[in-house]
Each structure stands twice: as structure tokens, then as C-alpha cells.
């Protein structure tokens, strides 16, 4: 059930907080020798955050690259199992997140990742009601904490299911190996009995 759930091509879940920040959570599959990219179009000064976790496939590793509108690499890492990276947009435009599985020749990778987009920078000239701004900032902080807790819960759920799959796989291999060893021991025992029987057998000379 879990594997079929993970192998759904793309399952987006949009979560909108009280301060209108948007967190987009995905489960997606990155085929072998392929690279998948996603992007956000934001204004300069907007805070962006990417969190990812490799849930299944191979050695649970993936290459990650974040580039800006000018093609400049903002962040790049190789063979990562999980990670989190936050930054502020330096110019207006599309910011691209790419997951590369080109190092794998056969195995696809299942990844879960979140893309969080903060509010665009505010014009101080429009901040008339200071009390309202203070209250809104407090609500924003509370909302960010709630989203952080929710993400941690999702992260732990994925890790738990991943470990469950690995545990079941290991248990199955141990059972089959024990069964194979039992067959080998049975065959050796029968062989020894047969050999000893033939060794002590009294042969008649015709």
C-alpha cells in the first residue's frame, strides 16, 4: 500500500498559513538517468525554503541543485539523503529546484520535498497601523512554528515507513536464508547417513 502510494506520479498538497505563506509538499519519482526540476516565480527579497527526503530507491541518495533567474547556482549538493536549505531571492524571477538521479543507471528514486514561499517584501510606507503589524507578525511567527511542527511530523512519518520497508525486506531475506541453510543441512545429513551406511555395509563376494 505504501509503495503504491509513493509511486503516484505527483501528489501535491497545498498548505496555506494564516500569513498567506504557501508550503507545497510533493511525493514524486525521479527515474534513473533523469533530472526533474520545479520552480517558483517570486519577487526580490522573498524568503524561500526547500526541504527534501529520499524515501525509497537505491542508496537513498539524490543530487540537488538550486539556481536563480540568471542561471547562477545558489546551492548544490550531491548524493544527499535529506536536507533543508533557505535563502532570500536576490532578484525577481524564476528560482529552480532540480533533483538529479543521473548517477543511477537502473534504480528510480522516490522523494518527498517541500517548497516554502514567504511573503514578498512590504512597503514601509503602507504600514500605518503599527499595532496591527505587531499582531500580524506574532501570528506569522506562530504560523511558521505550526508549519515547522507539521513538516517534522511528515518527515518522521516518511522515515518510519522507510525503516518499516527496510525492516520487512531484511526480515524476508533472513527467513529465506534460514530456509536455504536448513535445506543444505538436511541434504548434508542425508548424505552423511548414506555414506556411513555404504561404508559399513557388508558386501558379499559372489
C-alpha positions as CSV (number, residue, x, y, z in Angstrom):
1,X,0.0,0.0,0.0
2,X,2.8,2.4,0.9
3,X,4.8,1.7,-2.3
4,X,1.7,2.2,-4.5
5,X,1.1,5.4,-2.6
6,X,4.6,6.6,-3.2
7,X,4.6,5.7,-6.8
8,X,1.8,8.0,-7.7
9,X,3.5,10.4,-10.1
10,X,2.9,13.6,-8.4
11,X,0.7,14.3,-5.4
12,X,0.7,18.0,-4.4
13,X,-0.7,19.2,-1.1
14,X,-1.2,22.9,-0.8
15,X,-1.0,24.3,2.7
16,X,-1.8,28.0,3.2
17,X,-1.0,29.5,6.6
18,X,-2.5,32.5,8.3
19,X,0.1,34.8,6.9
20,X,-0.6,33.5,3.4
21,X,2.8,31.8,3.2
22,X,2.5,28.7,0.9
23,X,4.1,25.4,1.5
24,X,3.9,22.9,-1.3
25,X,4.6,19.2,-0.4
26,X,5.2,16.6,-3.1
27,X,5.9,12.9,-3.4
28,X,7.4,12.2,-6.8
29,X,9.6,9.7,-8.6
30,X,12.9,10.6,-10.3
31,X,13.7,7.9,-12.9
32,X,17.2,6.6,-13.4
33,X,19.4,8.8,-15.6
34,X,16.9,11.7,-15.3
35,X,16.5,15.1,-13.7
36,X,13.3,16.7,-12.5
37,X,13.0,20.5,-11.9
38,X,10.4,22.7,-10.3
39,X,10.3,26.4,-10.0
40,X,8.8,29.3,-8.1
41,X,8.3,32.8,-9.5
42,X,8.9,35.3,-6.7
43,X,9.9,38.9,-6.1
44,X,13.2,40.1,-4.9
45,X,13.6,39.8,-1.1
46,X,11.1,36.9,-0.8
47,X,12.2,34.1,1.6
48,X,12.4,30.7,0.0
49,X,13.0,27.3,1.6
50,X,13.5,23.8,0.2
51,X,13.3,20.6,2.4
52,X,13.6,17.1,0.9
53,X,13.9,13.5,1.9
54,X,14.7,10.4,-0.2
55,X,12.0,7.9,0.8
56,X,12.9,4.9,-1.4
57,X,15.3,3.7,-4.1
58,X,19.0,2.6,-4.3
59,X,21.2,4.1,-1.6
60,X,18.5,6.7,-0.7
61,X,20.6,9.5,-2.3
62,X,19.9,12.3,-4.8
63,X,21.7,15.3,-6.3
64,X,20.1,18.7,-5.5
65,X,20.7,22.0,-7.3
66,X,19.0,25.4,-6.8
67,X,19.5,28.1,-9.4
68,X,18.4,31.7,-9.7
69,X,16.8,33.6,-12.7
70,X,20.2,34.4,-14.1
71,X,21.2,30.7,-14.1
72,X,23.6,31.3,-11.1
73,X,23.8,28.2,-8.8
74,X,22.6,29.2,-5.4
75,X,23.0,25.8,-3.8
76,X,24.3,22.4,-5.0
77,X,24.9,19.1,-3.2
78,X,25.5,15.5,-4.3
79,X,24.3,12.2,-3.0
80,X,22.2,13.6,-0.2
81,X,19.5,11.6,1.6
82,X,17.8,14.6,3.2
83,X,18.4,18.3,3.7
84,X,17.0,21.8,4.2
85,X,18.1,25.0,2.6
86,X,16.7,28.5,3.0
87,X,17.6,31.7,1.2
88,X,16.2,35.1,0.1
89,X,15.6,35.9,-3.6
90,X,18.1,38.5,-4.8
91,X,16.2,39.4,-8.0
92,X,12.7,39.0,-9.4
93,X,12.2,35.8,-11.5
94,X,12.0,32.0,-11.5
95,X,14.0,30.1,-8.9
96,X,14.5,26.5,-10.0
97,X,14.9,23.4,-7.8
98,X,16.3,20.3,-9.6
99,X,16.6,16.7,-8.4
100,X,19.1,14.7,-10.4
101,X,19.2,10.9,-10.5
102,X,21.8,10.7,-13.3
103,X,24.2,8.8,-11.1
104,X,21.9,5.8,-11.1
105,X,21.7,3.6,-14.2
106,X,18.8,1.4,-13.2
107,X,17.1,2.5,-9.9
108,X,14.5,5.2,-9.7
109,X,14.2,7.4,-6.5
110,X,11.1,8.4,-4.6
111,X,11.5,11.7,-2.9
112,X,9.3,13.9,-0.6
113,X,10.1,17.6,-0.7
114,X,8.5,20.9,0.5
115,X,8.9,24.3,-1.2
116,X,8.0,27.1,1.1
117,X,7.4,30.6,-0.3
118,X,7.3,33.5,2.2
119,X,5.5,36.8,1.8
120,X,7.0,39.3,-0.6
121,X,8.8,42.3,1.0
122,X,6.4,45.0,2.3
123,X,6.5,48.7,1.5
124,X,7.1,50.5,4.8
125,X,5.0,53.5,3.5
126,X,1.9,51.3,3.7
127,X,2.5,50.2,7.3
128,X,0.1,52.8,9.0
129,X,-1.3,50.7,11.8
130,X,1.7,49.7,13.9
131,X,-0.4,47.7,16.4
132,X,-1.9,45.7,13.5
133,X,1.6,45.0,12.2
134,X,2.8,43.7,15.6
135,X,-0.2,41.4,15.9
136,X,0.3,40.1,12.4
137,X,4.0,39.4,13.0
138,X,3.1,37.4,16.1
139,X,0.5,35.4,14.1
140,X,3.1,34.9,11.4
141,X,5.6,33.5,13.9
142,X,3.0,31.2,15.4
143,X,2.1,30.0,11.9
144,X,5.7,29.3,11.0
145,X,6.1,27.2,14.2
146,X,3.0,25.2,13.3
147,X,4.2,24.5,9.8
148,X,7.6,23.5,11.2
149,X,5.9,21.0,13.5
150,X,3.7,19.7,10.7
151,X,6.8,19.2,8.5
152,X,8.6,17.4,11.2
153,X,5.7,15.1,11.6
154,X,5.6,14.4,7.9
155,X,9.4,13.8,7.9
156,X,9.1,11.4,10.8
157,X,6.3,9.5,9.1
158,X,8.3,9.1,5.9
159,X,11.3,7.9,7.9
160,X,9.2,5.5,9.9
161,X,7.6,4.0,6.7
162,X,11.0,3.8,5.1
163,X,12.5,2.0,8.0
164,X,9.5,-0.3,8.1
165,X,10.0,-1.3,4.4
166,X,13.8,-1.9,5.1
167,X,12.9,-4.0,8.2
168,X,10.4,-6.1,6.3
169,X,12.8,-6.6,3.4
170,X,15.6,-7.6,5.8
171,X,13.3,-10.0,7.7
172,X,12.2,-11.6,4.5
173,X,15.8,-12.2,3.4
174,X,16.7,-13.6,6.8
175,X,13.8,-16.1,6.6
176,X,14.7,-17.2,3.1
177,X,18.4,-17.6,4.1
178,X,17.5,-19.6,7.1
179,X,15.3,-21.8,5.0
180,X,18.1,-22.3,2.5
181,X,20.5,-23.2,5.3
182,X,18.0,-25.7,6.7
183,X,17.8,-27.4,3.2
184,X,21.6,-27.5,3.0
185,X,21.9,-29.0,6.5
186,X,19.2,-31.6,5.7
187,X,21.0,-32.6,2.4
188,X,24.3,-32.9,4.2
189,X,22.8,-35.0,7.0
190,X,21.2,-37.4,4.5
191,X,24.4,-37.6,2.5
192,X,26.4,-38.5,5.7
193,X,23.9,-41.2,6.6
194,X,24.0,-42.6,3.2
195,X,27.8,-42.6,3.1
196,X,28.2,-44.2,6.6
197,X,25.6,-46.8,5.6
198,X,27.6,-47.7,2.5
199,X,30.8,-47.6,4.4
200,X,29.7,-50.2,7.0
201,X,27.7,-52.3,4.6
202,X,28.9,-55.9,4.4
203,X,29.5,-56.9,0.9
204,X,29.1,-60.4,-0.2
205,X,31.6,-61.8,-2.5
206,X,30.0,-63.7,-5.4
